[in-house]
């Protein structure tokens, strides 16, 4: 179980997860990238960038995958 009352945690939402009952307010920020983001055409990527989105790169996605894998391995101990 993770105490998220004073911090946030990065995790892969594809892994099973849930929440316990609590009192107070809850805020969730969800960042989603489709698994085939790399198939996006240049005009679509340009439009997303114009709208303020950060379009992933292979390097950035590899970095996120490595971070999530490391966190999963640490939590499994």
mmCIF file of the N, C-alpha and C atoms, coordinates in Angstrom:
data_MODEL
# 
_entry.id   MODEL 
# 
loop_
_atom_site.group_PDB 
_atom_site.id 
_atom_site.type_symbol 
_atom_site.label_atom_id 
_atom_site.label_alt_id 
_atom_site.label_comp_id 
_atom_site.label_asym_id 
_atom_site.label_entity_id 
_atom_site.label_seq_id 
_atom_site.pdbx_PDB_ins_code 
_atom_site.Cartn_x 
_atom_site.Cartn_y 
_atom_site.Cartn_z 
_atom_site.occupancy 
_atom_site.B_iso_or_equiv 
_atom_site.pdbx_formal_charge 
_atom_site.auth_seq_id 
_atom_site.auth_comp_id 
_atom_site.auth_asym_id 
_atom_site.auth_atom_id 
_atom_site.pdbx_PDB_model_num 
ATOM 1   N N  . UNK A 1 1  ? 0.842   -1.168 0.000   1.00 0.00 ? 1  UNK A N  1 
ATOM 2   C CA . UNK A 1 1  ? 0.000   0.000  0.000   1.00 0.00 ? 1  UNK A CA 1 
ATOM 3   C C  . UNK A 1 1  ? 0.898   1.246  0.000   1.00 0.00 ? 1  UNK A C  1 
ATOM 4   N N  . UNK A 1 2  ? 0.502   2.267  -0.754  1.00 0.00 ? 2  UNK A N  1 
ATOM 5   C CA . UNK A 1 2  ? 1.267   3.511  -0.854  1.00 0.00 ? 2  UNK A CA 1 
ATOM 6   C C  . UNK A 1 2  ? 0.506   4.635  -0.167  1.00 0.00 ? 2  UNK A C  1 
ATOM 7   N N  . UNK A 1 3  ? 1.202   5.423  0.639   1.00 0.00 ? 3  UNK A N  1 
ATOM 8   C CA . UNK A 1 3  ? 0.596   6.612  1.250   1.00 0.00 ? 3  UNK A CA 1 
ATOM 9   C C  . UNK A 1 3  ? 0.839   7.774  0.302   1.00 0.00 ? 3  UNK A C  1 
ATOM 10  N N  . UNK A 1 4  ? -0.204  8.227  -0.353  1.00 0.00 ? 4  UNK A N  1 
ATOM 11  C CA . UNK A 1 4  ? -0.090  9.312  -1.326  1.00 0.00 ? 4  UNK A CA 1 
ATOM 12  C C  . UNK A 1 4  ? -0.627  10.634 -0.795  1.00 0.00 ? 4  UNK A C  1 
ATOM 13  N N  . UNK A 1 5  ? -0.772  10.727 0.524   1.00 0.00 ? 5  UNK A N  1 
ATOM 14  C CA . UNK A 1 5  ? -1.343  11.939 1.101   1.00 0.00 ? 5  UNK A CA 1 
ATOM 15  C C  . UNK A 1 5  ? -0.420  13.154 0.973   1.00 0.00 ? 5  UNK A C  1 
ATOM 16  N N  . UNK A 1 6  ? 0.880   12.934 0.845   1.00 0.00 ? 6  UNK A N  1 
ATOM 17  C CA . UNK A 1 6  ? 1.817   14.052 0.780   1.00 0.00 ? 6  UNK A CA 1 
ATOM 18  C C  . UNK A 1 6  ? 2.779   13.979 -0.405  1.00 0.00 ? 6  UNK A C  1 
ATOM 19  N N  . UNK A 1 7  ? 2.570   13.009 -1.282  1.00 0.00 ? 7  UNK A N  1 
ATOM 20  C CA . UNK A 1 7  ? 3.472   12.828 -2.410  1.00 0.00 ? 7  UNK A CA 1 
ATOM 21  C C  . UNK A 1 7  ? 2.725   12.137 -3.550  1.00 0.00 ? 7  UNK A C  1 
ATOM 22  N N  . UNK A 1 8  ? 3.377   12.004 -4.660  1.00 0.00 ? 8  UNK A N  1 
ATOM 23  C CA . UNK A 1 8  ? 2.786   11.284 -5.788  1.00 0.00 ? 8  UNK A CA 1 
ATOM 24  C C  . UNK A 1 8  ? 3.699   10.124 -6.155  1.00 0.00 ? 8  UNK A C  1 
ATOM 25  N N  . UNK A 1 9  ? 3.178   9.210  -6.922  1.00 0.00 ? 9  UNK A N  1 
ATOM 26  C CA . UNK A 1 9  ? 3.955   8.057  -7.359  1.00 0.00 ? 9  UNK A CA 1 
ATOM 27  C C  . UNK A 1 9  ? 3.700   7.809  -8.832  1.00 0.00 ? 9  UNK A C  1 
ATOM 28  N N  . UNK A 1 10 ? 4.737   7.433  -9.534  1.00 0.00 ? 10 UNK A N  1 
ATOM 29  C CA . UNK A 1 10 ? 4.640   7.027  -10.925 1.00 0.00 ? 10 UNK A CA 1 
ATOM 30  C C  . UNK A 1 10 ? 4.448   5.523  -10.944 1.00 0.00 ? 10 UNK A C  1 
ATOM 31  N N  . UNK A 1 11 ? 3.455   5.047  -11.688 1.00 0.00 ? 11 UNK A N  1 
ATOM 32  C CA . UNK A 1 11 ? 3.283   3.613  -11.835 1.00 0.00 ? 11 UNK A CA 1 
ATOM 33  C C  . UNK A 1 11 ? 2.611   3.327  -13.166 1.00 0.00 ? 11 UNK A C  1 
ATOM 34  N N  . UNK A 1 12 ? 2.722   2.102  -13.578 1.00 0.00 ? 12 UNK A N  1 
ATOM 35  C CA . UNK A 1 12 ? 2.107   1.674  -14.830 1.00 0.00 ? 12 UNK A CA 1 
ATOM 36  C C  . UNK A 1 12 ? 0.657   1.305  -14.555 1.00 0.00 ? 12 UNK A C  1 
ATOM 37  N N  . UNK A 1 13 ? -0.250  2.039  -15.135 1.00 0.00 ? 13 UNK A N  1 
ATOM 38  C CA . UNK A 1 13 ? -1.676  1.796  -14.936 1.00 0.00 ? 13 UNK A CA 1 
ATOM 39  C C  . UNK A 1 13 ? -2.147  0.482  -15.524 1.00 0.00 ? 13 UNK A C  1 
ATOM 40  N N  . UNK A 1 14 ? -1.306  -0.183 -16.315 1.00 0.00 ? 14 UNK A N  1 
ATOM 41  C CA . UNK A 1 14 ? -1.661  -1.507 -16.818 1.00 0.00 ? 14 UNK A CA 1 
ATOM 42  C C  . UNK A 1 14 ? -1.576  -2.559 -15.720 1.00 0.00 ? 14 UNK A C  1 
ATOM 43  N N  . UNK A 1 15 ? -0.851  -2.240 -14.641 1.00 0.00 ? 15 UNK A N  1 
ATOM 44  C CA . UNK A 1 15 ? -0.768  -3.139 -13.501 1.00 0.00 ? 15 UNK A CA 1 
ATOM 45  C C  . UNK A 1 15 ? -2.023  -2.967 -12.645 1.00 0.00 ? 15 UNK A C  1 
ATOM 46  N N  . UNK A 1 16 ? -2.435  -4.051 -12.001 1.00 0.00 ? 16 UNK A N  1 
ATOM 47  C CA . UNK A 1 16 ? -3.612  -3.976 -11.125 1.00 0.00 ? 16 UNK A CA 1 
ATOM 48  C C  . UNK A 1 16 ? -3.374  -2.932 -10.039 1.00 0.00 ? 16 UNK A C  1 
ATOM 49  N N  . UNK A 1 17 ? -4.384  -2.106 -9.758  1.00 0.00 ? 17 UNK A N  1 
ATOM 50  C CA . UNK A 1 17 ? -4.281  -1.104 -8.708  1.00 0.00 ? 17 UNK A CA 1 
ATOM 51  C C  . UNK A 1 17 ? -5.684  -0.726 -8.245  1.00 0.00 ? 17 UNK A C  1 
ATOM 52  N N  . UNK A 1 18 ? -5.759  -0.137 -7.074  1.00 0.00 ? 18 UNK A N  1 
ATOM 53  C CA . UNK A 1 18 ? -7.044  0.278  -6.518  1.00 0.00 ? 18 UNK A CA 1 
ATOM 54  C C  . UNK A 1 18 ? -6.813  1.268  -5.393  1.00 0.00 ? 18 UNK A C  1 
ATOM 55  N N  . UNK A 1 19 ? -7.888  1.679  -4.747  1.00 0.00 ? 19 UNK A N  1 
ATOM 56  C CA . UNK A 1 19 ? -7.798  2.638  -3.649  1.00 0.00 ? 19 UNK A CA 1 
ATOM 57  C C  . UNK A 1 19 ? -8.583  2.123  -2.451  1.00 0.00 ? 19 UNK A C  1 
ATOM 58  N N  . UNK A 1 20 ? -8.176  2.571  -1.283  1.00 0.00 ? 20 UNK A N  1 
ATOM 59  C CA . UNK A 1 20 ? -8.858  2.250  -0.041  1.00 0.00 ? 20 UNK A CA 1 
ATOM 60  C C  . UNK A 1 20 ? -9.813  3.390  0.309   1.00 0.00 ? 20 UNK A C  1 
ATOM 61  N N  . UNK A 1 21 ? -10.852 3.114  1.081   1.00 0.00 ? 21 UNK A N  1 
ATOM 62  C CA . UNK A 1 21 ? -11.752 4.192  1.514   1.00 0.00 ? 21 UNK A CA 1 
ATOM 63  C C  . UNK A 1 21 ? -10.972 5.251  2.304   1.00 0.00 ? 21 UNK A C  1 
ATOM 64  N N  . UNK A 1 22 ? -11.397 6.514  2.198   1.00 0.00 ? 22 UNK A N  1 
ATOM 65  C CA . UNK A 1 22 ? -10.743 7.601  2.917   1.00 0.00 ? 22 UNK A CA 1 
ATOM 66  C C  . UNK A 1 22 ? -11.726 8.757  3.042   1.00 0.00 ? 22 UNK A C  1 
ATOM 67  N N  . UNK A 1 23 ? -11.377 9.714  3.866   1.00 0.00 ? 23 UNK A N  1 
ATOM 68  C CA . UNK A 1 23 ? -12.169 10.940 3.998   1.00 0.00 ? 23 UNK A CA 1 
ATOM 69  C C  . UNK A 1 23 ? -11.350 12.086 3.459   1.00 0.00 ? 23 UNK A C  1 
ATOM 70  N N  . UNK A 1 24 ? -11.996 13.000 2.759   1.00 0.00 ? 24 UNK A N  1 
ATOM 71  C CA . UNK A 1 24 ? -11.301 14.144 2.203   1.00 0.00 ? 24 UNK A CA 1 
ATOM 72  C C  . UNK A 1 24 ? -11.442 14.196 0.696   1.00 0.00 ? 24 UNK A C  1 
ATOM 73  N N  . UNK A 1 25 ? -10.596 15.016 0.089   1.00 0.00 ? 25 UNK A N  1 
ATOM 74  C CA . UNK A 1 25 ? -10.620 15.194 -1.360  1.00 0.00 ? 25 UNK A CA 1 
ATOM 75  C C  . UNK A 1 25 ? -9.550  14.326 -2.006  1.00 0.00 ? 25 UNK A C  1 
ATOM 76  N N  . UNK A 1 26 ? -9.833  13.887 -3.216  1.00 0.00 ? 26 UNK A N  1 
ATOM 77  C CA . UNK A 1 26 ? -8.872  13.097 -3.979  1.00 0.00 ? 26 UNK A CA 1 
ATOM 78  C C  . UNK A 1 26 ? -8.717  13.737 -5.352  1.00 0.00 ? 26 UNK A C  1 
ATOM 79  N N  . UNK A 1 27 ? -7.491  13.872 -5.780  1.00 0.00 ? 27 UNK A N  1 
ATOM 80  C CA . UNK A 1 27 ? -7.194  14.394 -7.114  1.00 0.00 ? 27 UNK A CA 1 
ATOM 81  C C  . UNK A 1 27 ? -6.317  13.378 -7.833  1.00 0.00 ? 27 UNK A C  1 
ATOM 82  N N  . UNK A 1 28 ? -6.637  13.090 -9.054  1.00 0.00 ? 28 UNK A N  1 
ATOM 83  C CA . UNK A 1 28 ? -5.842  12.158 -9.854  1.00 0.00 ? 28 UNK A CA 1 
ATOM 84  C C  . UNK A 1 28 ? -5.382  12.849 -11.126 1.00 0.00 ? 28 UNK A C  1 
ATOM 85  N N  . UNK A 1 29 ? -4.119  12.699 -11.433 1.00 0.00 ? 29 UNK A N  1 
ATOM 86  C CA . UNK A 1 29 ? -3.569  13.158 -12.703 1.00 0.00 ? 29 UNK A CA 1 
ATOM 87  C C  . UNK A 1 29 ? -3.176  11.914 -13.479 1.00 0.00 ? 29 UNK A C  1 
ATOM 88  N N  . UNK A 1 30 ? -3.727  11.779 -14.647 1.00 0.00 ? 30 UNK A N  1 
ATOM 89  C CA . UNK A 1 30 ? -3.461  10.602 -15.453 1.00 0.00 ? 30 UNK A CA 1 
ATOM 90  C C  . UNK A 1 30 ? -2.790  11.038 -16.743 1.00 0.00 ? 30 UNK A C  1 
ATOM 91  N N  . UNK A 1 31 ? -1.634  10.470 -16.999 1.00 0.00 ? 31 UNK A N  1 
ATOM 92  C CA . UNK A 1 31 ? -0.905  10.742 -18.231 1.00 0.00 ? 31 UNK A CA 1 
ATOM 93  C C  . UNK A 1 31 ? -0.953  9.478  -19.065 1.00 0.00 ? 31 UNK A C  1 
ATOM 94  N N  . UNK A 1 32 ? -1.431  9.578  -20.266 1.00 0.00 ? 32 UNK A N  1 
ATOM 95  C CA . UNK A 1 32 ? -1.673  8.414  -21.095 1.00 0.00 ? 32 UNK A CA 1 
ATOM 96  C C  . UNK A 1 32 ? -0.969  8.570  -22.425 1.00 0.00 ? 32 UNK A C  1 
ATOM 97  N N  . UNK A 1 33 ? -0.322  7.520  -22.852 1.00 0.00 ? 33 UNK A N  1 
ATOM 98  C CA . UNK A 1 33 ? 0.268   7.475  -24.191 1.00 0.00 ? 33 UNK A CA 1 
ATOM 99  C C  . UNK A 1 33 ? -0.141  6.162  -24.821 1.00 0.00 ? 33 UNK A C  1 
ATOM 100 N N  . UNK A 1 34 ? -0.721  6.232  -25.988 1.00 0.00 ? 34 UNK A N  1 
ATOM 101 C CA . UNK A 1 34 ? -1.118  5.015  -26.680 1.00 0.00 ? 34 UNK A CA 1 
ATOM 102 C C  . UNK A 1 34 ? 0.105   4.174  -27.020 1.00 0.00 ? 34 UNK A C  1 
ATOM 103 N N  . UNK A 1 35 ? -0.059  2.881  -27.044 1.00 0.00 ? 35 UNK A N  1 
ATOM 104 C CA . UNK A 1 35 ? 1.077   1.989  -27.266 1.00 0.00 ? 35 UNK A CA 1 
ATOM 105 C C  . UNK A 1 35 ? 1.672   2.120  -28.673 1.00 0.00 ? 35 UNK A C  1 
ATOM 106 N N  . UNK A 1 36 ? 0.943   2.680  -29.589 1.00 0.00 ? 36 UNK A N  1 
ATOM 107 C CA . UNK A 1 36 ? 1.468   2.830  -30.955 1.00 0.00 ? 36 UNK A CA 1 
ATOM 108 C C  . UNK A 1 36 ? 1.635   4.305  -31.323 1.00 0.00 ? 36 UNK A C  1 
ATOM 109 N N  . UNK A 1 37 ? 2.066   5.094  -30.343 1.00 0.00 ? 37 UNK A N  1 
ATOM 110 C CA . UNK A 1 37 ? 2.272   6.533  -30.539 1.00 0.00 ? 37 UNK A CA 1 
ATOM 111 C C  . UNK A 1 37 ? 3.215   6.807  -31.702 1.00 0.00 ? 37 UNK A C  1 
ATOM 112 N N  . UNK A 1 38 ? 4.153   5.908  -31.929 1.00 0.00 ? 38 UNK A N  1 
ATOM 113 C CA . UNK A 1 38 ? 5.178   6.105  -32.956 1.00 0.00 ? 38 UNK A CA 1 
ATOM 114 C C  . UNK A 1 38 ? 4.608   6.054  -34.371 1.00 0.00 ? 38 UNK A C  1 
ATOM 115 N N  . UNK A 1 39 ? 3.364   5.629  -34.526 1.00 0.00 ? 39 UNK A N  1 
ATOM 116 C CA . UNK A 1 39 ? 2.738   5.607  -35.852 1.00 0.00 ? 39 UNK A CA 1 
ATOM 117 C C  . UNK A 1 39 ? 2.108   6.957  -36.219 1.00 0.00 ? 39 UNK A C  1 
ATOM 118 N N  . UNK A 1 40 ? 2.165   7.913  -35.309 1.00 0.00 ? 40 UNK A N  1 
ATOM 119 C CA . UNK A 1 40 ? 1.570   9.225  -35.554 1.00 0.00 ? 40 UNK A CA 1 
ATOM 120 C C  . UNK A 1 40 ? 2.252   9.921  -36.733 1.00 0.00 ? 40 UNK A C  1 
ATOM 121 N N  . UNK A 1 41 ? 1.461   10.513 -37.568 1.00 0.00 ? 41 UNK A N  1 
ATOM 122 C CA . UNK A 1 41 ? 1.973   11.249 -38.729 1.00 0.00 ? 41 UNK A CA 1 
ATOM 123 C C  . UNK A 1 41 ? 2.476   12.625 -38.288 1.00 0.00 ? 41 UNK A C  1 
ATOM 124 N N  . UNK A 1 42 ? 3.409   13.180 -39.038 1.00 0.00 ? 42 UNK A N  1 
ATOM 125 C CA . UNK A 1 42 ? 4.018   14.474 -38.710 1.00 0.00 ? 42 UNK A CA 1 
ATOM 126 C C  . UNK A 1 42 ? 2.992   15.597 -38.524 1.00 0.00 ? 42 UNK A C  1 
ATOM 127 N N  . UNK A 1 43 ? 1.974   15.733 -39.392 1.00 0.00 ? 43 UNK A N  1 
ATOM 128 C CA . UNK A 1 43 ? 0.991   16.810 -39.174 1.00 0.00 ? 43 UNK A CA 1 
ATOM 129 C C  . UNK A 1 43 ? 0.237   16.676 -37.848 1.00 0.00 ? 43 UNK A C  1 
ATOM 130 N N  . UNK A 1 44 ? -0.037  15.440 -37.441 1.00 0.00 ? 44 UNK A N  1 
ATOM 131 C CA . UNK A 1 44 ? -0.719  15.221 -36.165 1.00 0.00 ? 44 UNK A CA 1 
ATOM 132 C C  . UNK A 1 44 ? 0.181   15.601 -34.994 1.00 0.00 ? 44 UNK A C  1 
ATOM 133 N N  . UNK A 1 45 ? 1.450   15.210 -35.075 1.00 0.00 ? 45 UNK A N  1 
ATOM 134 C CA . UNK A 1 45 ? 2.409   15.558 -34.025 1.00 0.00 ? 45 UNK A CA 1 
ATOM 135 C C  . UNK A 1 45 ? 2.582   17.070 -33.938 1.00 0.00 ? 45 UNK A C  1 
ATOM 136 N N  . UNK A 1 46 ? 2.629   17.729 -35.077 1.00 0.00 ? 46 UNK A N  1 
ATOM 137 C CA . UNK A 1 46 ? 2.775   19.187 -35.104 1.00 0.00 ? 46 UNK A CA 1 
ATOM 138 C C  . UNK A 1 46 ? 1.576   19.852 -34.440 1.00 0.00 ? 46 UNK A C  1 
ATOM 139 N N  . UNK A 1 47 ? 0.367   19.378 -34.740 1.00 0.00 ? 47 UNK A N  1 
ATOM 140 C CA . UNK A 1 47 ? -0.843  19.961 -34.153 1.00 0.00 ? 47 UNK A CA 1 
ATOM 141 C C  . UNK A 1 47 ? -0.862  19.772 -32.642 1.00 0.00 ? 47 UNK A C  1 
ATOM 142 N N  . UNK A 1 48 ? -0.506  18.587 -32.188 1.00 0.00 ? 48 UNK A N  1 
ATOM 143 C CA . UNK A 1 48 ? -0.457  18.349 -30.743 1.00 0.00 ? 48 UNK A CA 1 
ATOM 144 C C  . UNK A 1 48 ? 0.540   19.270 -30.067 1.00 0.00 ? 48 UNK A C  1 
ATOM 145 N N  . UNK A 1 49 ? 1.696   19.454 -30.692 1.00 0.00 ? 49 UNK A N  1 
ATOM 146 C CA . UNK A 1 49 ? 2.713   20.360 -30.152 1.00 0.00 ? 49 UNK A CA 1 
ATOM 147 C C  . UNK A 1 49 ? 2.167   21.785 -30.084 1.00 0.00 ? 49 UNK A C  1 
ATOM 148 N N  . UNK A 1 50 ? 1.468   22.217 -31.125 1.00 0.00 ? 50 UNK A N  1 
ATOM 149 C CA . UNK A 1 50 ? 0.861   23.559 -31.136 1.00 0.00 ? 50 UNK A CA 1 
ATOM 150 C C  . UNK A 1 50 ? -0.152  23.716 -30.012 1.00 0.00 ? 50 UNK A C  1 
ATOM 151 N N  . UNK A 1 51 ? -0.822  22.630 -29.653 1.00 0.00 ? 51 UNK A N  1 
ATOM 152 C CA . UNK A 1 51 ? -1.827  22.665 -28.583 1.00 0.00 ? 51 UNK A CA 1 
ATOM 153 C C  . UNK A 1 51 ? -1.199  22.554 -27.190 1.00 0.00 ? 51 UNK A C  1 
ATOM 154 N N  . UNK A 1 52 ? 0.120   22.405 -27.136 1.00 0.00 ? 52 UNK A N  1 
ATOM 155 C CA . UNK A 1 52 ? 0.807   22.371 -25.844 1.00 0.00 ? 52 UNK A CA 1 
ATOM 156 C C  . UNK A 1 52 ? 1.156   20.989 -25.333 1.00 0.00 ? 52 UNK A C  1 
ATOM 157 N N  . UNK A 1 53 ? 0.887   19.958 -26.113 1.00 0.00 ? 53 UNK A N  1 
ATOM 158 C CA . UNK A 1 53 ? 1.232   18.605 -25.703 1.00 0.00 ? 53 UNK A CA 1 
ATOM 159 C C  . UNK A 1 53 ? 2.699   18.325 -25.992 1.00 0.00 ? 53 UNK A C  1 
ATOM 160 N N  . UNK A 1 54 ? 3.314   17.512 -25.158 1.00 0.00 ? 54 UNK A N  1 
ATOM 161 C CA . UNK A 1 54 ? 4.662   17.029 -25.434 1.00 0.00 ? 54 UNK A CA 1 
ATOM 162 C C  . UNK A 1 54 ? 4.515   15.711 -26.175 1.00 0.00 ? 54 UNK A C  1 
ATOM 163 N N  . UNK A 1 55 ? 4.947   15.687 -27.401 1.00 0.00 ? 55 UNK A N  1 
ATOM 164 C CA . UNK A 1 55 ? 4.860   14.481 -28.205 1.00 0.00 ? 55 UNK A CA 1 
ATOM 165 C C  . UNK A 1 55 ? 6.030   13.574 -27.833 1.00 0.00 ? 55 UNK A C  1 
ATOM 166 N N  . UNK A 1 56 ? 5.756   12.310 -27.514 1.00 0.00 ? 56 UNK A N  1 
ATOM 167 C CA . UNK A 1 56 ? 6.838   11.426 -27.092 1.00 0.00 ? 56 UNK A CA 1 
ATOM 168 C C  . UNK A 1 56 ? 7.829   11.135 -28.204 1.00 0.00 ? 56 UNK A C  1 
ATOM 169 N N  . UNK A 1 57 ? 9.020   10.801 -27.768 1.00 0.00 ? 57 UNK A N  1 
ATOM 170 C CA . UNK A 1 57 ? 10.064  10.332 -28.669 1.00 0.00 ? 57 UNK A CA 1 
ATOM 171 C C  . UNK A 1 57 ? 10.461  8.934  -28.195 1.00 0.00 ? 57 UNK A C  1 
ATOM 172 N N  . UNK A 1 58 ? 11.172  8.210  -29.019 1.00 0.00 ? 58 UNK A N  1 
ATOM 173 C CA . UNK A 1 58 ? 11.628  6.881  -28.570 1.00 0.00 ? 58 UNK A CA 1 
ATOM 174 C C  . UNK A 1 58 ? 12.473  7.015  -27.302 1.00 0.00 ? 58 UNK A C  1 
ATOM 175 N N  . UNK A 1 59 ? 13.319  8.031  -27.264 1.00 0.00 ? 59 UNK A N  1 
ATOM 176 C CA . UNK A 1 59 ? 14.185  8.238  -26.102 1.00 0.00 ? 59 UNK A CA 1 
ATOM 177 C C  . UNK A 1 59 ? 13.352  8.525  -24.848 1.00 0.00 ? 59 UNK A C  1 
ATOM 178 N N  . UNK A 1 60 ? 12.364  9.412  -24.961 1.00 0.00 ? 60 UNK A N  1 
ATOM 179 C CA . UNK A 1 60 ? 11.562  9.746  -23.778 1.00 0.00 ? 60 UNK A CA 1 
ATOM 180 C C  . UNK A 1 60 ? 10.724  8.562  -23.325 1.00 0.00 ? 60 UNK A C  1 
ATOM 181 N N  . UNK A 1 61 ? 10.180  7.792  -24.264 1.00 0.00 ? 61 UNK A N  1 
ATOM 182 C CA . UNK A 1 61 ? 9.376   6.632  -23.891 1.00 0.00 ? 61 UNK A CA 1 
ATOM 183 C C  . UNK A 1 61 ? 10.248  5.531  -23.291 1.00 0.00 ? 61 UNK A C  1 
ATOM 184 N N  . UNK A 1 62 ? 11.441  5.348  -23.813 1.00 0.00 ? 62 UNK A N  1 
ATOM 185 C CA . UNK A 1 62 ? 12.362  4.371  -23.223 1.00 0.00 ? 62 UNK A CA 1 
ATOM 186 C C  . UNK A 1 62 ? 12.699  4.759  -21.789 1.00 0.00 ? 62 UNK A C  1 
ATOM 187 N N  . UNK A 1 63 ? 12.860  6.053  -21.547 1.00 0.00 ? 63 UNK A N  1 
ATOM 188 C CA . UNK A 1 63 ? 13.160  6.547  -20.212 1.00 0.00 ? 63 UNK A CA 1 
ATOM 189 C C  . UNK A 1 63 ? 12.006  6.274  -19.246 1.00 0.00 ? 63 UNK A C  1 
ATOM 190 N N  . UNK A 1 64 ? 10.782  6.527  -19.689 1.00 0.00 ? 64 UNK A N  1 
ATOM 191 C CA . UNK A 1 64 ? 9.609   6.272  -18.845 1.00 0.00 ? 64 UNK A CA 1 
ATOM 192 C C  . UNK A 1 64 ? 9.472   4.775  -18.572 1.00 0.00 ? 64 UNK A C  1 
ATOM 193 N N  . UNK A 1 65 ? 9.629   3.963  -19.597 1.00 0.00 ? 65 UNK A N  1 
ATOM 194 C CA . UNK A 1 65 ? 9.523   2.512  -19.416 1.00 0.00 ? 65 UNK A CA 1 
ATOM 195 C C  . UNK A 1 65 ? 10.562  2.010  -18.418 1.00 0.00 ? 65 UNK A C  1 
ATOM 196 N N  . UNK A 1 66 ? 11.777  2.515  -18.519 1.00 0.00 ? 66 UNK A N  1 
ATOM 197 C CA . UNK A 1 66 ? 12.846  2.103  -17.596 1.00 0.00 ? 66 UNK A CA 1 
ATOM 198 C C  . UNK A 1 66 ? 12.504  2.515  -16.164 1.00 0.00 ? 66 UNK A C  1 
ATOM 199 N N  . UNK A 1 67 ? 11.977  3.718  -15.987 1.00 0.00 ? 67 UNK A N  1 
ATOM 200 C CA . UNK A 1 67 ? 11.621  4.205  -14.649 1.00 0.00 ? 67 UNK A CA 1 
ATOM 201 C C  . UNK A 1 67 ? 10.499  3.361  -14.044 1.00 0.00 ? 67 UNK A C  1 
ATOM 202 N N  . UNK A 1 68 ? 9.483   3.059  -14.831 1.00 0.00 ? 68 UNK A N  1 
ATOM 203 C CA . UNK A 1 68 ? 8.369   2.253  -14.335 1.00 0.00 ? 68 UNK A CA 1 
ATOM 204 C C  . UNK A 1 68 ? 8.836   0.835  -14.002 1.00 0.00 ? 68 UNK A C  1 
ATOM 205 N N  . UNK A 1 69 ? 9.674   0.263  -14.845 1.00 0.00 ? 69 UNK A N  1 
ATOM 206 C CA . UNK A 1 69 ? 10.207  -1.080 -14.579 1.00 0.00 ? 69 UNK A CA 1 
ATOM 207 C C  . UNK A 1 69 ? 10.997  -1.100 -13.277 1.00 0.00 ? 69 UNK A C  1 
ATOM 208 N N  . UNK A 1 70 ? 11.821  -0.086 -13.074 1.00 0.00 ? 70 UNK A N  1 
ATOM 209 C CA . UNK A 1 70 ? 12.618  -0.001 -11.842 1.00 0.00 ? 70 UNK A CA 1 
ATOM 210 C C  . UNK A 1 70 ? 11.711  0.111  -10.629 1.00 0.00 ? 70 UNK A C  1 
ATOM 211 N N  . UNK A 1 71 ? 10.684  0.942  -10.704 1.00 0.00 ? 71 UNK A N  1 
ATOM 212 C CA . UNK A 1 71 ? 9.754   1.091  -9.593  1.00 0.00 ? 71 UNK A CA 1 
ATOM 213 C C  . UNK A 1 71 ? 9.015   -0.211 -9.302  1.00 0.00 ? 71 UNK A C  1 
ATOM 214 N N  . UNK A 1 72 ? 8.570   -0.893 -10.348 1.00 0.00 ? 72 UNK A N  1 
ATOM 215 C CA . UNK A 1 72 ? 7.890   -2.174 -10.174 1.00 0.00 ? 72 UNK A CA 1 
ATOM 216 C C  . UNK A 1 72 ? 8.803   -3.191 -9.494  1.00 0.00 ? 72 UNK A C  1 
ATOM 217 N N  . UNK A 1 73 ? 10.079  -3.222 -9.901  1.00 0.00 ? 73 UNK A N  1 
ATOM 218 C CA . UNK A 1 73 ? 11.025  -4.150 -9.305  1.00 0.00 ? 73 UNK A CA 1 
ATOM 219 C C  . UNK A 1 73 ? 11.257  -3.826 -7.827  1.00 0.00 ? 73 UNK A C  1 
ATOM 220 N N  . UNK A 1 74 ? 11.346  -2.531 -7.497  1.00 0.00 ? 74 UNK A N  1 
ATOM 221 C CA . UNK A 1 74 ? 11.554  -2.124 -6.101  1.00 0.00 ? 74 UNK A CA 1 
ATOM 222 C C  . UNK A 1 74 ? 10.340  -2.488 -5.243  1.00 0.00 ? 74 UNK A C  1 
ATOM 223 N N  . UNK A 1 75 ? 9.149   -2.304 -5.770  1.00 0.00 ? 75 UNK A N  1 
ATOM 224 C CA . UNK A 1 75 ? 7.935   -2.605 -5.005  1.00 0.00 ? 75 UNK A CA 1 
ATOM 225 C C  . UNK A 1 75 ? 7.736   -4.109 -4.824  1.00 0.00 ? 75 UNK A C  1 
ATOM 226 N N  . UNK A 1 76 ? 8.313   -4.919 -5.706  1.00 0.00 ? 76 UNK A N  1 
ATOM 227 C CA . UNK A 1 76 ? 8.141   -6.361 -5.626  1.00 0.00 ? 76 UNK A CA 1 
ATOM 228 C C  . UNK A 1 76 ? 9.023   -6.993 -4.548  1.00 0.00 ? 76 UNK A C  1 
ATOM 229 N N  . UNK A 1 77 ? 9.965   -6.241 -4.027  1.00 0.00 ? 77 UNK A N  1 
ATOM 230 C CA . UNK A 1 77 ? 10.888  -6.779 -3.010  1.00 0.00 ? 77 UNK A CA 1 
ATOM 231 C C  . UNK A 1 77 ? 10.209  -6.934 -1.673  1.00 0.00 ? 77 UNK A C  1 
# 
